[in-house]
Amino acid sequence: MKVKVNRTVVDLFEGAQVRHALLRYCVRRRLGLSRVEGAEVFDAYGHRIDLDAPLSEGQTIKCKLK
């Protein structure tokens, strides 16, 4: 499934969580993977979501990596 993270589309497996999307995003952007644990993540409406939240096809999330 495809999910958009900070305007970058990442390809994930069905049943993936927000944490998996952020890890994939960091790999594509060549960022340190340790930054994921301290990230603040928001859905398309600006609501904060947890790293363990499930994702669905076409979902958009925004993150602030520390």
DRENKOLMI-182688 format. One record per atom (N, C-alpha, C): y, x, z negated; residue in one letter. Coordinates in pm, whole numbers, padded with zeros to 5 digits, always signed. Each point is the difference from the previous one (the first is absolute). Layout:
BEGIN
YXZA/...
end
This chain:
BEGIN
-00118+00084+00000M/+00118-00084+00000M/+00124+00088+00000M/+00110-00053+00049K/+00124+00076+00007K/+00099-00055-00102K/+00062+00093-00074V/+00099-00032-00103V/+00120+00090+00024V/+00118-00054-00023K/+00122+00078+00019K/+00050+00049-00135K/+00018+00132-00011V/+00052+00063-00121V/+00129+00073+00038V/+00112-00045-00054N/+00129+00063+00032N/+00020+00020+00150N/-00020-00103+00077R/+00017+00000+00146R/-00100+00088+00074R/-00108+00043-00066T/-00105+00077+00062T/-00129-00081-00006T/-00062-00022+00114V/-00125-00077+00004V/-00117+00092-00033V/-00082-00042-00096V/-00120+00076-00035V/-00122-00089+00023V/-00108+00062+00040D/-00125-00072+00027D/-00092+00017-00120D/-00047-00112-00056L/-00083+00001-00121L/-00126-00081+00019L/-00093+00016-00090F/-00123-00079+00000F/+00023-00135-00067F/-00081-00100+00031E/+00011-00132-00063E/-00026+00014-00149E/+00079-00066-00081G/-00015+00007-00145G/+00078+00112-00064G/+00085+00067+00077A/+00079+00111-00053A/+00105-00050-00099A/+00038+00089-00088Q/+00102-00029-00100Q/+00127+00077+00033Q/+00107-00032-00071V/+00129+00065+00022V/-00014+00151-00013V/-00077+00044-00096R/-00022+00144-00022R/-00053+00068+00127R/-00093-00064+00069H/-00058+00056+00121H/+00104+00011+00112H/+00086-00100+00010A/+00106+00003+00101A/+00098+00114-00027A/+00034+00021-00127L/+00093+00108-00034L/-00061+00137+00025L/-00128+00014-00029L/-00068+00127+00027L/+00001+00030+00150L/-00030-00101+00079R/+00000+00017+00146R/+00141+00033+00051R/+00099-00067-00057Y/+00140+00025+00036Y/+00039+00144-00032Y/-00037+00048-00116C/+00033+00137-00040C/-00066+00103+00092C/-00122-00027+00041V/-00069+00091+00091V/+00072+00005+00135V/+00039-00116+00051R/+00069-00005+00129R/+00136+00068-00005R/+00070-00011-00114R/+00134+00058-00014R/-00003+00140-00060R/-00121+00051-00027R/-00019+00134-00057R/+00072+00016-00133R/-00020-00099-00087L/+00056+00002-00135L/-00111+00028-00100L/+00036+00043-00118G/-00099+00028-00104G/-00066-00127-00050G/-00132+00000-00010L/-00075-00118-00042L/+00023-00033-00147L/+00042+00096-00079S/+00023-00025-00143S/+00119-00092-00023S/+00084-00018+00100R/+00118-00086-00012R/-00036-00148-00004R/-00120-00035+00042V/-00042-00140+00007V/-00005-00065-00138V/-00050+00069-00099E/-00018-00058-00133E/+00131-00044-00065E/+00110+00065+00031G/+00128-00037-00060G/+00086-00087+00089G/-00058-00051+00108A/+00078-00076+00099A/+00035-00140-00049A/+00117-00046+00040E/+00040-00138-00020E/-00021-00070+00134E/-00076-00110-00001V/-00036-00067+00125V/+00048-00144-00004V/+00055-00045+00113F/+00054-00135+00011F/-00056-00068+00125F/-00017-00131-00008D/-00045-00075+00118D/+00121-00028+00090D/-00022-00074+00107A/+00106-00027+00097A/+00115-00081-00058A/-00025-00070-00111Y/+00102-00082-00063Y/+00072+00071-00114Y/-00036+00125-00027G/+00064+00078-00105G/-00063-00012-00136G/-00116-00066-00010H/-00070-00011-00128H/-00085+00124-00023H/+00004+00050-00121R/-00080+00118-00033R/-00148-00036-00003R/-00083+00086+00058I/-00145-00023+00000I/-00071+00123-00054I/-00120-00022-00049D/-00080+00104-00063D/-00077+00080+00104D/-00036+00123-00035L/-00078+00084+00091L/-00139-00057+00028L/-00051-00084-00090D/-00134-00057+00017D/+00002-00135+00072D/+00116-00044+00046A/+00011-00129+00068A/-00069+00006+00136A/-00070-00107+00038P/-00067-00002+00132P/+00102-00019+00112P/-00036+00049+00118L/+00085-00014+00117L/-00068-00088+00103L/+00081-00057+00090S/-00055-00079+00109S/+00061+00047+00132S/-00062-00039+00108E/+00041+00041+00135E/+00147-00035+00023E/+00076+00097+00051G/+00138-00022+00036G/+00100+00002-00114G/-00043+00028-00119Q/+00088+00000-00117Q/+00098+00118+00008Q/+00119-00019-00056T/+00103+00105-00004T/+00029+00033-00146T/-00002+00129-00032I/+00036+00044-00134I/+00101+00113+00011I/+00080+00014-00104K/+00098+00108-00008K/-00025+00076-00128K/+00012+00132+00008C/-00026+00080-00121C/+00108+00104-00020C/+00019+00034-00126K/+00089+00108-00039K/-00087+00104-00069K/-00025+00110+00069L/-00084+00105-00056L/+00085+00093-00086L/-00057+00045-00110K/+00072+00090-00090K/-00038+00142+00025K/
end
